[in-house]
């Protein structure tokens, strides 16, 4: 294999690994969000006042994270 082909293969491999890593991070974030949502729903069933307070705090965190993300872009 020529050096150019080897370099192209390495670049393609790195690009695929990067895409897979990004997909894994997004999947993990979605999984965490689903799990957190289920916990909040359960808390709301068990004790509505605590569930509402947790939901409100979660909404504030989401807004805060979006703000940080926008500032970082």
LOVO-23616 format. One line per 2 residues: their letters; for each residue x, y, z of N, C-alpha, C, CB. Coordinates in nm, 4 decimals, padded with zeros to 6 digits. Glycine has a CB too. Layout:
! residues N
a	X,Y,Z,X,Y,Z,X,Y,Z,X,Y,Z | ...
! end
This chain:
! residues 73
xx	00.0847,-00.1174,00.0000,00.0000,00.0000,00.0000,00.0893,00.1238,00.0000,-00.0964,-00.0002,00.1222 | 00.0554,00.2204,-00.0810,00.1342,00.3427,-00.0915,00.1137,00.4290,00.0327,00.0961,00.4213,-00.2189
xx	00.2108,00.5156,00.0572,00.2021,00.6036,00.1741,00.0760,00.6895,00.1707,00.3255,00.6933,00.1821 | 00.0395,00.7387,00.0531,-00.0810,00.8210,00.0386,-00.2057,00.7435,00.0738,-00.0924,00.8744,-00.1028
xx	-00.2117,00.6153,00.0305,-00.3270,00.5308,00.0626,-00.3331,00.5037,00.2126,-00.3204,00.3978,-00.0155 | -00.2167,00.4806,00.2719,-00.2105,00.4536,00.4155,-00.2581,00.5751,00.4951,-00.0671,00.4152,00.4571
xx	-00.2145,00.6926,00.4511,-00.2556,00.8157,00.5191,-00.4051,00.8381,00.5037,-00.1781,00.9365,00.4641 | -00.4576,00.8147,00.3833,-00.6011,00.8306,00.3599,-00.6811,00.7341,00.4463,-00.6341,00.8087,00.2118
xx	-00.6332,00.6110,00.4591,-00.6995,00.5114,00.5415,-00.6973,00.5537,00.6887,-00.6327,00.3741,00.5238 | -00.5848,00.6063,00.7342,-00.5748,00.6535,00.8723,-00.6694,00.7706,00.8976,-00.4309,00.6947,00.9041
xx	-00.6786,00.8618,00.8020,-00.7685,00.9761,00.8163,-00.9140,00.9309,00.8188,-00.7462,01.0763,00.7023 | -00.9485,00.8368,00.7312,-01.0855,00.7847,00.7278,-01.1184,00.7131,00.8584,-01.1045,00.6890,00.6079
xx	-01.0229,00.6352,00.9082,-01.0428,00.5645,01.0345,-01.0632,00.6628,01.1482,-00.9240,00.4731,01.0646 | -00.9824,00.7670,01.1527,-00.9955,00.8690,01.2575,-01.1307,00.9399,01.2476,-00.8807,00.9720,01.2474
xx	-01.1754,00.9684,01.1258,-01.3046,01.0357,01.1072,-01.4190,00.9465,01.1546,-01.3251,01.0740,00.9589 | -01.4130,00.8182,01.1206,-01.5176,00.7247,01.1641,-01.5162,00.7106,01.3161,-01.4985,00.5862,01.0973
xx	-01.3991,00.7000,01.3750,-01.3890,00.6899,01.5209,-01.4461,00.8152,01.5877,-01.2419,00.6688,01.5637 | -01.4203,00.9308,01.5288,-01.4730,01.0562,01.5829,-01.6261,01.0579,01.5765,-01.4149,01.1767,01.5058
xx	-01.6812,01.0162,01.4629,-01.8274,01.0109,01.4474,-01.8875,00.9129,01.5470,-01.8660,00.9707,01.3032 | -01.8266,00.7961,01.5625,-01.8771,00.6971,01.6574,-01.8710,00.7499,01.8009,-01.7971,00.5667,01.6459
xx	-01.7655,00.8223,01.8347,-01.7536,00.8805,01.9684,-01.8638,00.9833,01.9921,-01.6152,00.9454,01.9871 | -01.8895,01.0674,01.8915,-01.9961,01.1671,01.9039,-02.1324,01.1001,01.9194,-01.9967,01.2602,01.7817
xx	-02.1548,00.9941,01.8431,-02.2810,00.9206,01.8530,-02.2961,00.8598,01.9921,-02.2884,00.8103,01.7453 | -02.1882,00.8034,02.0453,-02.1917,00.7445,02.1791,-02.2238,00.8499,02.2839,-02.0581,00.6769,02.2117
xx	-02.1631,00.9673,02.2725,-02.1887,01.0755,02.3682,-02.3343,01.1214,02.3614,-02.0947,01.1945,02.3414 | -02.3879,01.1348,02.2394,-02.5275,01.1756,02.2240,-02.6218,01.0686,02.2774,-02.5589,01.2047,02.0770
xx	-02.5912,00.9424,02.2501,-02.6732,00.8330,02.3002,-02.6720,00.8318,02.4528,-02.6235,00.6983,02.2449 | -02.5550,00.8520,02.5116,-02.5447,00.8530,02.6581,-02.6239,00.9689,02.7161,-02.3973,00.8621,02.7024
xx	-02.6155,01.0850,02.6525,-02.6902,01.2019,02.7005,-02.8408,01.1762,02.6924,-02.6529,01.3278,02.6185 | -02.8861,01.1146,02.5818,-03.0278,01.0836,02.5686,-03.0703,00.9798,02.6717,-03.0586,01.0336,02.4275
xx	-02.9875,00.8797,02.6947,-03.0184,00.7776,02.7947,-03.0294,00.8387,02.9335,-02.9118,00.6680,02.7941 | -02.9355,00.9267,02.9661,-02.9392,00.9945,03.0956,-03.0650,01.0789,03.1088,-02.8149,01.0821,03.1141
xx	-03.1011,01.1475,03.0009,-03.2195,01.2325,03.0035,-03.3456,01.1479,03.0240,-03.2301,01.3144,02.8731 | -03.3543,01.0347,02.9563,-03.4702,00.9457,02.9723,-03.4774,00.8929,03.1144,-03.4634,00.8286,02.8727
xx	-03.3646,00.8501,03.1667,-03.3601,00.7984,03.3032,-03.4001,00.9067,03.4027,-03.2198,00.7449,03.3362 | -03.3459,01.0262,03.3868,-03.3803,01.1369,03.4762,-03.5284,01.1708,03.4672,-03.2963,01.2604,03.4431
xx	-03.5835,01.1684,03.3469,-03.7258,01.1988,03.3284,-03.8105,01.0943,03.4011,-03.7624,01.2030,03.1770 | -03.7731,00.9669,03.3905,-03.8480,00.8614,03.4586,-03.8413,00.8767,03.6102,-03.7949,00.7243,03.4179
xx	-03.7261,00.9162,03.6612,-03.7114,00.9380,03.8055,-03.8002,01.0542,03.8492,-03.5629,00.9659,03.8426 | -03.8016,01.1614,03.7694,-03.8863,01.2758,03.8030,-04.0342,01.2381,03.7998,-03.8596,01.3918,03.7065
xx	-04.0737,01.1584,03.7017,-04.2132,01.1145,03.6940,-04.2501,01.0309,03.8157,-04.2376,01.0342,03.5654 | -04.1616,00.9427,03.8570,-04.1867,00.8600,03.9748,-04.1970,00.9463,04.1001,-04.0758,00.7550,03.9914
xx	-04.1059,01.0424,04.1133,-04.1102,01.1318,04.2293,-04.2407,01.2116,04.2310,-03.9890,01.2276,04.2282 | -04.2858,01.2530,04.1145,-04.4096,01.3295,04.1056,-04.5289,01.2441,04.1482,-04.4299,01.3823,03.9627
xx	-04.5270,01.1156,04.1159,-04.6342,01.0265,04.1585,-04.6321,01.0059,04.3095,-04.6230,00.8922,04.0872 | -04.5130,00.9895,04.3647,-04.5005,00.9610,04.5072,-04.5259,01.0843,04.5931,-04.3630,00.9056,04.5368
xx	-04.4761,01.1950,04.5477,-04.4927,01.3186,04.6252,-04.4976,01.4350,04.5259,-04.3754,01.3378,04.7305 | -04.6174,01.4757,04.4873,-04.6308,01.5780,04.3819,-04.5519,01.7059,04.4079,-04.7751,01.6134,04.3649
xx	-04.5464,01.7523,04.5314,-04.4765,01.8786,04.5597,-04.3270,01.8651,04.5305,-04.4984,01.9211,04.7073 | -04.2665,01.7558,04.5757,-04.1236,01.7347,04.5500,-04.1001,01.7160,04.4003,-04.0708,01.6116,04.6291
xx	-04.1890,01.6411,04.3356,-04.1761,01.6205,04.1913,-04.1810,01.7505,04.1145,-04.2847,01.5286,04.1417 | -04.2722,01.8395,04.1533,-04.2831,01.9691,04.0857,-04.1575,02.0535,04.1085,-04.4075,02.0450,04.1352
xx	-04.1060,02.0498,04.2296,-03.9842,02.1259,04.2587,-03.8658,02.0723,04.1787,-03.9527,02.1213,04.4092 | -03.8547,01.9398,04.1699,-03.7459,01.8808,04.0919,-03.7608,01.9137,03.9439,-03.7420,01.7288,04.1120
xx	-03.8832,01.9087,03.8941,-03.9071,01.9415,03.7541,-03.8688,02.0862,03.7253,-04.0540,01.9173,03.7176 | -03.9036,02.1753,03.8155,-03.8683,02.3167,03.7992,-03.7161,02.3345,03.7978,-03.9310,02.4016,03.9125
xx	-03.6479,02.2652,03.8885,-03.5014,02.2744,03.8938,-03.4389,02.2159,03.7667,-03.4470,02.2009,04.0188 | -03.4963,02.1057,03.7169,-03.4456,02.0463,03.5935,-03.4613,02.1444,03.4776,-03.5189,01.9139,03.5624
xx	-03.5748,02.2130,03.4706,-03.5966,02.3099,03.3636,-03.4955,02.4239,03.3718,-03.7393,02.3652,03.3700 | -03.4634,02.4666,03.4923,-03.3617,02.5705,03.5084,-03.2249,02.5209,03.4621,-03.3544,02.6161,03.6549
xx	-03.1938,02.3955,03.4945,-03.0656,02.3388,03.4515,-03.0581,02.3281,03.2998,-03.0442,02.2010,03.5146 | -03.1681,02.2889,03.2368,-03.1712,02.2791,03.0908,-03.1453,02.4157,03.0293,-03.3066,02.2227,03.0422
xx	-03.2128,02.5170,03.0809,-03.1920,02.6530,03.0296,-03.0484,02.6996,03.0520,-03.2895,02.7506,03.0964 | -02.9944,02.6687,03.1690,-02.8569,02.7064,03.2008,-02.7587,02.6372,03.1061,-02.8239,02.6712,03.3470
xx	-02.7805,02.5071,03.0819,-02.6919,02.4329,02.9921,-02.7003,02.4859,02.8495,-02.7263,02.2841,02.9944 | -02.8204,02.5240,02.8057,-02.8346,02.5816,02.6725,-02.7595,02.7138,02.6623,-02.9826,02.6020,02.6385
xx	-02.7699,02.7946,02.7679,-02.6985,02.9210,02.7706,-02.5487,02.8995,02.7620,-02.7329,02.9985,02.8960 | -02.4986,02.8051,02.8415,-02.3554,02.7749,02.8367,-02.3138,02.7245,02.6995,-02.3193,02.6716,02.9428
xx	-02.3977,02.6409,02.6399,-02.3686,02.5890,02.5068,-02.3648,02.7017,02.4041,-02.4727,02.4842,02.4665 | -02.4618,02.7935,02.4130,-02.4655,02.9058,02.3200,-02.3437,02.9961,02.3374,-02.5939,02.9865,02.3396
xx	-02.3011,03.0152,02.4606,-02.1835,03.0982,02.4872,-02.0565,03.0322,02.4350,-02.1704,03.1255,02.6371 | -02.0535,02.8989,02.4371,-01.9356,02.8255,02.3916,-01.9265,02.8155,02.2404,-01.9355,02.6878,02.4506
x	-02.0372,02.8391,02.1713,-02.0382,02.8248,02.0248,-01.9789,02.9432,01.9551,-02.1777,02.8038,01.9750
! end
